[in-house]
Amino acid sequence: MAEVTVRYFAAAAEAAGCDEEQLPVASTVGELRSLLVERYGDAMARVLAAGSFLVDGVVSRDDSRAVGARVDVLPPFAGG
């Protein structure tokens, strides 16, 4: 089975309990989002509600976006 490398940052890493892992390939960001919430529960759901994904160098919140070989899970960042 193919896998995707998922890297977590800040609050996303806290919710996952790790900085990086291999997961079964999800074909879209939406499928990956569902997998992560199922796996890590409410803490990850809160991060993903305001966070985003970095797929092939492009930040995305579009659930229909195809997943590449590596996805970074980015929590919301404060600006200023």
Secondary structure, DSSP 8 states (H G I E B T S, - for coil): --EEEEEE-THHHHHHTSSEEEEE--SBHHHHHHHHHHHHTHHHHHHHHH-EEEETTEEE--TTSB--SEEEEE------
